[in-house]
Structures are given as structure tokens and as C-alpha cells.
Amino acid sequence: MADRPVCIVCIGMAGSGKTTFMQRINAYLHGTSSRPYVINLDPAVRTVPFTPNIDIRDSVNYKEVMKQYKLGPNGGILTSLNLFTTKVDQVVKLLEKRTKPDPQKPETKPIKHIIVDTPGQIEVFVWSASGAILLDSLATSFPTVIAYIIDTPRTASTSTFMSNMLYACSILYKTKLPMILVFNKSDVKDPAFAKEWMTDFDAFQTALRQEEETGSFGGGDHVPGGSGPQGGSGYMSSLLNSMSLVLDEFYSHLSVVGVSSMTGEGVNEFFEAVESKIDEFERDYQPELEKRQADRTKNKEDQRQKEISKLMKDMSVDDKPEKDQSDPLSDMDDEDDDMDDQEDGQGTDGLEGRFQRVLKGSQRSAQDLSFERYLNSAKIG
Ligand SMILES: Nc1nc2c(ncn2[C@@H]2O[C@H](COP(=O)(O)OP(=O)(O)OP(=O)(O)O)[C@@H](O)[C@H]2O)c(=O)[nH]1
């Protein structure tokens, strides 16, 4: 186990059992005397069967958001998440503080798990900017793992299975975080079939053929005997066949566990999978994450430099550093400049220093003017 706590984000379709799973792993961790830190990010949930340490509902009133912004349920969830995301820095700081060992209470075990429940409207969380910011912020501070909760009894046909795998695949590529597939409700349906389909292409083909022959192809999960098109369509089955080949590479990145959130079966295996994913996160995902962040910072800096250059051009000021120019300044002038620069705290070189001094020359304080306002005033002048 790494020194830092691991963050487990539970994502799953509505009714897949995310909240029950959260309750189960929460109880399991309490049972091992390793108290987790619990976060609820579902603003629309009425009651949760656990006590979250951070609850989005404490900061955002979902019903009020819907009313005030005249939104439907999904828009309400999205806007609530957006509002909550404005506090993400505070949340991460709080998590960092809370998960650090407390020297005042050396007998208290440090928190090793942060568990996060998300809205059942997966797309609202995974495909929104706020979802991405929340996940990125968590992953920057802690090893972060996605637990994708699957409703096993509803995934028992080849077509629903494939749809779910494609969904999981899109979440993996969107979040770029290690993922564990949790086949939930194993007390109702043994997930062995899913594990087999993921590792044995022939087994999947056989199941597909059988469904075609029995007329259950196309999604007979809910109705015994199947409700899909009789005999299936040749196009669909050949598509599913090719899909399963394509997804082979994707499957190799996943850990798969069967769990019953109802009985607790498989929860041990889930935590074993979490351990292996922490190593994977630190080895494969973290360097990628750090690179993305460095790129973002660099892009911001490049953009800033471009804007300053543009401003200099608009003001007909050469954007080369002043020291490089053969401007015959007197010693006295140089001294004055140095004094000014010291006051600026910017130094003589560089566009920013010059920008600050140009602002000074216009007798306006840099603090008073936004970049845009100054650009406008320069144009007018
Ligand atoms: N038999 C069985 N039922 C389960 C299991 N896990 C969840 N359920 C049931 O599935 C239903 C949905 O569970 P929830 O935990 O509310 O699902 P959710 O994904 O949080 O649903 P949303 O809040 O709508 O996103 C409930 O009736 C649960 O009792 C399980 O492992 N076995």
C-alpha cells in the first residue's frame, strides 16, 4: 500500500448498485478499523445509507438550482456539479489535511481510502468539464482508481454486455485513470460468464450463436426467453464479433471482480484489485497526468507571451528585451531604470517587466487595469 491514501471513485449506471456498493465498502473498511473518508457527489440523491464526510448536498441545493436556473433534472445535476467544482481546491486541501496522520492523536489510524459516490447519470459526470476537473484534481493529489459498477443480471446477454463494455471503454479513455470492473449483484447472477467472455473470444462467439439460435439475441436480459429480434440480424452479430476482437486490448487494462454489495461476497478481491491499480496508477498514469499538467501550464505561458507580444505590437513597442538594444542610454538613465525595475519587482528584461513599466508610463497602476482594458485604452490613445 502506498503512503498516500487511494481515492476510489464509484461510477455506474442508475440502479447498478453504486450506493449499495459504497455502503458495503464503507462497512468493510470500518470492519478492518481502516476508516475511509467518504464523499458524495450526487446532488440529487435523497438519502444515502452512509454518513459522508463531504456531501455536495451541503453546498448546493439541487432543487433550488433547478428552480432558479429553470433546468431539468440532468441540467440541475450538471449545474450543481459546476457550482461545487468552484470549491474543488478547498475540497482537495481539506482531503490532504484530513488524510495526514494527526500528531496530536497518534493512536488514530491514518485514512487510507477516500471513497466517492457519483451521480447515476454517468455522462453528466464523466463528460462534463466539472467532472473532469474534479477527477483531475483528485488524481493530482492521490492515486485515483475508477470502480465501474455493472449490474450483472442486466448485462447477461451478449449485446448488453458489449454495450456496457463500450461504455466502460469510453470512461477509461475519457478519465485516463485505472479502472476496475465491478460486476455487482453476484448473488443474483454469477459473473463468471462475463470474465469468460472477456478472456475467451470463442466463448463469446458461442454465446452469440446460442442467442441467435434461441431467439434471445438483442437483449433478453429482463424477460426470460428474450425479447430481442428473433434470430438476430447478421449485421449485428458480426458487429458484436468484431467489437469483441477490438476490445481485447481494452480488456487487458482492466481488473475484473465479481461482488455482491448485498452479501459482501467479493469485497476482499475488490480491495486486492485496488492495491494492484495503485501500482499501475503510479507507474503508468501518474507520469502521463504530470505531463498533461506540464503541457497545460506551458500552453498557458505561451498564450500569455503571445498576448503580451500582441499588446506590444498594438502599442508599436518592440518586444525584444531592452538590454539587447543598442540604445545609448546614459548611466544616469540606466540607474533610474534599475530603480524603477526594483520597485516593480519585475527586473528590466522580459516582456512582463516592460509591460509593467509601460503601464507605469501611462500613469495608471497595473493593479487597476485588466489586460483587456489596457489594450482598449492603448488603441484609443
Ligand atoms: N440482489 C442485489 N441487489 C442489489 C445489490 N446491490 C444493489 N442492489 C439493489 O439494486 C438497487 C439499486 O441500488 P442502488 O445502490 O440504489 O443503485 P445506484 O447505482 O446507487 O442507483 P442511483 O442512485 O439511481 O444511481 C437497490 O434496490 C439495491 O437494493 C446486490 O449486490 N445484490
The ligand as an SDF file (V2000), in Angstrom:
LIG
                    3D

 32 34  0  0  0  0  0  0  0  0999 V2000
  -29.5240   -8.5320   -5.0490 N   0  0  0  0  0  0  0  0  0  0  0  0
  -28.7660   -7.4480   -5.0150 C   0  0  0  0  0  0  0  0  0  0  0  0
  -29.3170   -6.2330   -5.1320 N   0  0  0  0  0  0  0  0  0  0  0  0
  -28.5110   -5.1590   -5.1070 C   0  0  0  0  0  0  0  0  0  0  0  0
  -27.1090   -5.2610   -4.9720 C   0  0  0  0  0  0  0  0  0  0  0  0
  -26.5830   -4.0200   -4.9950 N   0  0  0  0  0  0  0  0  0  0  0  0
  -27.6100   -3.1590   -5.1310 C   0  0  0  0  0  0  0  0  0  0  0  0
  -28.7730   -3.8550   -5.1860 N   0  0  0  0  0  0  0  0  0  0  0  0
  -30.1210   -3.2710   -5.3410 C   0  0  0  0  0  0  0  0  0  0  0  0
  -30.1680   -2.5410   -6.5640 O   0  0  0  0  0  0  0  0  0  0  0  0
  -30.9920   -1.3960   -6.4200 C   0  0  0  0  0  0  0  0  0  0  0  0
  -30.2110   -0.1440   -6.8210 C   0  0  0  0  0  0  0  0  0  0  0  0
  -29.1620    0.0430   -5.9170 O   0  0  0  0  0  0  0  0  0  0  0  0
  -28.5430    1.4710   -5.6190 P   0  0  0  0  0  0  0  0  0  0  0  0
  -27.3700    1.2490   -4.7240 O   0  0  0  0  0  0  0  0  0  0  0  0
  -29.5690    2.4170   -5.1870 O   0  0  0  0  0  0  0  0  0  0  0  0
  -28.0530    1.8470   -7.0760 O   0  0  0  0  0  0  0  0  0  0  0  0
  -27.3740    3.1980   -7.5910 P   0  0  0  0  0  0  0  0  0  0  0  0
  -26.4630    2.8030   -8.6850 O   0  0  0  0  0  0  0  0  0  0  0  0
  -26.7850    3.9590   -6.4570 O   0  0  0  0  0  0  0  0  0  0  0  0
  -28.6200    3.9450   -8.1620 O   0  0  0  0  0  0  0  0  0  0  0  0
  -28.7610    5.5260   -8.4700 P   0  0  0  0  0  0  0  0  0  0  0  0
  -28.7210    6.2140   -7.1200 O   0  0  0  0  0  0  0  0  0  0  0  0
  -30.0910    5.6150   -9.1380 O   0  0  0  0  0  0  0  0  0  0  0  0
  -27.6440    5.9330   -9.3280 O   0  0  0  0  0  0  0  0  0  0  0  0
  -31.4570   -1.3720   -4.9750 C   0  0  0  0  0  0  0  0  0  0  0  0
  -32.7330   -1.9420   -4.9190 O   0  0  0  0  0  0  0  0  0  0  0  0
  -30.4550   -2.2660   -4.2640 C   0  0  0  0  0  0  0  0  0  0  0  0
  -31.0060   -2.9030   -3.1460 O   0  0  0  0  0  0  0  0  0  0  0  0
  -26.5480   -6.5760   -4.8450 C   0  0  0  0  0  0  0  0  0  0  0  0
  -25.3520   -6.7890   -4.7520 O   0  0  0  0  0  0  0  0  0  0  0  0
  -27.4340   -7.6310   -4.8930 N   0  0  0  0  0  0  0  0  0  0  0  0
  1  2  1  0
  2  3  2  0
  2 32  1  0
  3  4  1  0
  4  5  2  0
  4  8  1  0
  5  6  1  0
  5 30  1  0
  6  7  2  0
  7  8  1  0
  8  9  1  0
  9 10  1  0
  9 28  1  0
 10 11  1  0
 11 12  1  0
 11 26  1  0
 12 13  1  0
 13 14  1  0
 14 15  2  0
 14 16  1  0
 14 17  1  0
 17 18  1  0
 18 19  2  0
 18 20  1  0
 18 21  1  0
 21 22  1  0
 22 23  2  0
 22 24  1  0
 22 25  1  0
 26 27  1  0
 26 28  1  0
 28 29  1  0
 30 31  2  0
 30 32  1  0
M  END
$$$$
